[in-house]
């Protein structure tokens, strides 16, 4: 999950997904609390995404989620 608002961070956590807070968006830095990582610029996603996608995750019903981007 990538988002720039506290609601995005909460939604990612609720879905069992790691969340990258997009600090270049309209949210304040305080809204990043609880995010797995913070990206200051879009270019940083190239470094952050592979590590996050490689981590095992659980979500809905406790089932392991795939490593797909939809």
Rosetta constraint file for C-alpha pairs under 8 A:
AtomPair CA 1 CA 8 HARMONIC 7.58 0.50
AtomPair CA 1 CA 9 HARMONIC 7.83 0.50
AtomPair CA 1 CA 12 HARMONIC 5.61 0.50
AtomPair CA 1 CA 17 HARMONIC 6.34 0.50
AtomPair CA 1 CA 18 HARMONIC 6.18 0.50
AtomPair CA 1 CA 19 HARMONIC 4.60 0.50
AtomPair CA 1 CA 20 HARMONIC 6.23 0.50
AtomPair CA 2 CA 8 HARMONIC 7.33 0.50
AtomPair CA 2 CA 19 HARMONIC 5.62 0.50
AtomPair CA 2 CA 20 HARMONIC 4.79 0.50
AtomPair CA 2 CA 21 HARMONIC 5.96 0.50
AtomPair CA 2 CA 22 HARMONIC 6.55 0.50
AtomPair CA 3 CA 8 HARMONIC 5.12 0.50
AtomPair CA 3 CA 9 HARMONIC 6.80 0.50
AtomPair CA 3 CA 19 HARMONIC 7.37 0.50
AtomPair CA 3 CA 20 HARMONIC 6.53 0.50
AtomPair CA 3 CA 21 HARMONIC 5.28 0.50
AtomPair CA 3 CA 22 HARMONIC 5.52 0.50
AtomPair CA 4 CA 8 HARMONIC 6.73 0.50
AtomPair CA 4 CA 21 HARMONIC 5.49 0.50
AtomPair CA 4 CA 22 HARMONIC 4.73 0.50
AtomPair CA 4 CA 23 HARMONIC 6.32 0.50
AtomPair CA 4 CA 24 HARMONIC 7.54 0.50
AtomPair CA 4 CA 25 HARMONIC 5.09 0.50
AtomPair CA 4 CA 26 HARMONIC 6.29 0.50
AtomPair CA 4 CA 27 HARMONIC 5.24 0.50
AtomPair CA 4 CA 31 HARMONIC 7.90 0.50
AtomPair CA 4 CA 32 HARMONIC 7.89 0.50
AtomPair CA 5 CA 9 HARMONIC 6.80 0.50
AtomPair CA 5 CA 21 HARMONIC 7.53 0.50
AtomPair CA 5 CA 25 HARMONIC 7.92 0.50
AtomPair CA 5 CA 26 HARMONIC 7.26 0.50
AtomPair CA 5 CA 27 HARMONIC 4.86 0.50
AtomPair CA 5 CA 28 HARMONIC 7.67 0.50
AtomPair CA 5 CA 31 HARMONIC 5.93 0.50
AtomPair CA 5 CA 32 HARMONIC 7.41 0.50
AtomPair CA 6 CA 10 HARMONIC 6.30 0.50
AtomPair CA 6 CA 27 HARMONIC 7.36 0.50
AtomPair CA 6 CA 31 HARMONIC 4.57 0.50
AtomPair CA 6 CA 32 HARMONIC 6.41 0.50
AtomPair CA 6 CA 33 HARMONIC 7.67 0.50
AtomPair CA 7 CA 11 HARMONIC 6.04 0.50
AtomPair CA 8 CA 12 HARMONIC 6.11 0.50
AtomPair CA 8 CA 19 HARMONIC 7.86 0.50
AtomPair CA 9 CA 13 HARMONIC 6.30 0.50
AtomPair CA 9 CA 19 HARMONIC 5.92 0.50
AtomPair CA 9 CA 20 HARMONIC 7.80 0.50
AtomPair CA 9 CA 21 HARMONIC 7.13 0.50
AtomPair CA 9 CA 32 HARMONIC 7.12 0.50
AtomPair CA 9 CA 33 HARMONIC 7.93 0.50
AtomPair CA 9 CA 34 HARMONIC 6.71 0.50
AtomPair CA 9 CA 35 HARMONIC 5.74 0.50
AtomPair CA 10 CA 14 HARMONIC 6.08 0.50
AtomPair CA 10 CA 34 HARMONIC 7.91 0.50
AtomPair CA 11 CA 15 HARMONIC 6.22 0.50
AtomPair CA 12 CA 16 HARMONIC 6.24 0.50
AtomPair CA 12 CA 17 HARMONIC 4.99 0.50
AtomPair CA 12 CA 18 HARMONIC 6.33 0.50
AtomPair CA 12 CA 19 HARMONIC 5.67 0.50
AtomPair CA 13 CA 17 HARMONIC 5.63 0.50
AtomPair CA 13 CA 18 HARMONIC 6.76 0.50
AtomPair CA 13 CA 19 HARMONIC 7.23 0.50
AtomPair CA 14 CA 59 HARMONIC 7.74 0.50
AtomPair CA 15 CA 59 HARMONIC 5.39 0.50
AtomPair CA 15 CA 60 HARMONIC 6.32 0.50
AtomPair CA 16 CA 57 HARMONIC 6.61 0.50
AtomPair CA 16 CA 58 HARMONIC 5.55 0.50
AtomPair CA 16 CA 59 HARMONIC 3.99 0.50
AtomPair CA 16 CA 60 HARMONIC 6.99 0.50
AtomPair CA 17 CA 57 HARMONIC 6.71 0.50
AtomPair CA 17 CA 58 HARMONIC 7.60 0.50
AtomPair CA 17 CA 59 HARMONIC 6.96 0.50
AtomPair CA 18 CA 35 HARMONIC 7.24 0.50
AtomPair CA 18 CA 36 HARMONIC 5.60 0.50
AtomPair CA 18 CA 52 HARMONIC 6.79 0.50
AtomPair CA 19 CA 35 HARMONIC 5.15 0.50
AtomPair CA 19 CA 36 HARMONIC 5.19 0.50
AtomPair CA 19 CA 37 HARMONIC 6.66 0.50
AtomPair CA 20 CA 35 HARMONIC 5.89 0.50
AtomPair CA 20 CA 36 HARMONIC 5.86 0.50
AtomPair CA 20 CA 37 HARMONIC 4.82 0.50
AtomPair CA 20 CA 38 HARMONIC 5.39 0.50
AtomPair CA 20 CA 39 HARMONIC 6.64 0.50
AtomPair CA 21 CA 32 HARMONIC 5.66 0.50
AtomPair CA 21 CA 35 HARMONIC 6.03 0.50
AtomPair CA 21 CA 36 HARMONIC 7.82 0.50
AtomPair CA 21 CA 37 HARMONIC 6.29 0.50
AtomPair CA 21 CA 38 HARMONIC 4.67 0.50
AtomPair CA 21 CA 39 HARMONIC 6.12 0.50
AtomPair CA 22 CA 38 HARMONIC 6.27 0.50
AtomPair CA 22 CA 39 HARMONIC 5.30 0.50
AtomPair CA 22 CA 40 HARMONIC 6.46 0.50
AtomPair CA 22 CA 41 HARMONIC 7.32 0.50
AtomPair CA 22 CA 42 HARMONIC 7.58 0.50
AtomPair CA 23 CA 27 HARMONIC 7.04 0.50
AtomPair CA 23 CA 28 HARMONIC 7.61 0.50
AtomPair CA 23 CA 29 HARMONIC 6.82 0.50
AtomPair CA 23 CA 32 HARMONIC 7.94 0.50
AtomPair CA 23 CA 38 HARMONIC 6.60 0.50
AtomPair CA 23 CA 39 HARMONIC 5.87 0.50
AtomPair CA 23 CA 40 HARMONIC 4.89 0.50
AtomPair CA 23 CA 41 HARMONIC 7.04 0.50
AtomPair CA 24 CA 39 HARMONIC 7.84 0.50
AtomPair CA 24 CA 40 HARMONIC 5.88 0.50
AtomPair CA 24 CA 41 HARMONIC 6.01 0.50
AtomPair CA 24 CA 42 HARMONIC 7.74 0.50
AtomPair CA 27 CA 31 HARMONIC 6.20 0.50
AtomPair CA 28 CA 32 HARMONIC 7.58 0.50
AtomPair CA 29 CA 33 HARMONIC 7.98 0.50
AtomPair CA 32 CA 38 HARMONIC 7.07 0.50
AtomPair CA 37 CA 48 HARMONIC 7.68 0.50
AtomPair CA 39 CA 44 HARMONIC 5.68 0.50
AtomPair CA 39 CA 45 HARMONIC 6.61 0.50
AtomPair CA 39 CA 48 HARMONIC 7.98 0.50
AtomPair CA 40 CA 44 HARMONIC 7.04 0.50
AtomPair CA 41 CA 45 HARMONIC 7.76 0.50
AtomPair CA 44 CA 48 HARMONIC 6.44 0.50
AtomPair CA 45 CA 49 HARMONIC 5.66 0.50
AtomPair CA 46 CA 50 HARMONIC 7.27 0.50
AtomPair CA 47 CA 51 HARMONIC 7.53 0.50
AtomPair CA 48 CA 52 HARMONIC 6.43 0.50
AtomPair CA 49 CA 53 HARMONIC 5.96 0.50
AtomPair CA 50 CA 54 HARMONIC 6.18 0.50
AtomPair CA 51 CA 55 HARMONIC 6.73 0.50
AtomPair CA 53 CA 67 HARMONIC 5.98 0.50
AtomPair CA 54 CA 67 HARMONIC 7.45 0.50
AtomPair CA 56 CA 64 HARMONIC 7.17 0.50
AtomPair CA 56 CA 65 HARMONIC 7.73 0.50
AtomPair CA 57 CA 64 HARMONIC 5.78 0.50
AtomPair CA 57 CA 65 HARMONIC 5.96 0.50
AtomPair CA 58 CA 62 HARMONIC 5.20 0.50
AtomPair CA 58 CA 63 HARMONIC 5.56 0.50
AtomPair CA 58 CA 64 HARMONIC 4.62 0.50
AtomPair CA 58 CA 65 HARMONIC 5.87 0.50
AtomPair CA 59 CA 63 HARMONIC 6.04 0.50
AtomPair CA 59 CA 64 HARMONIC 6.67 0.50
AtomPair CA 59 CA 65 HARMONIC 6.58 0.50
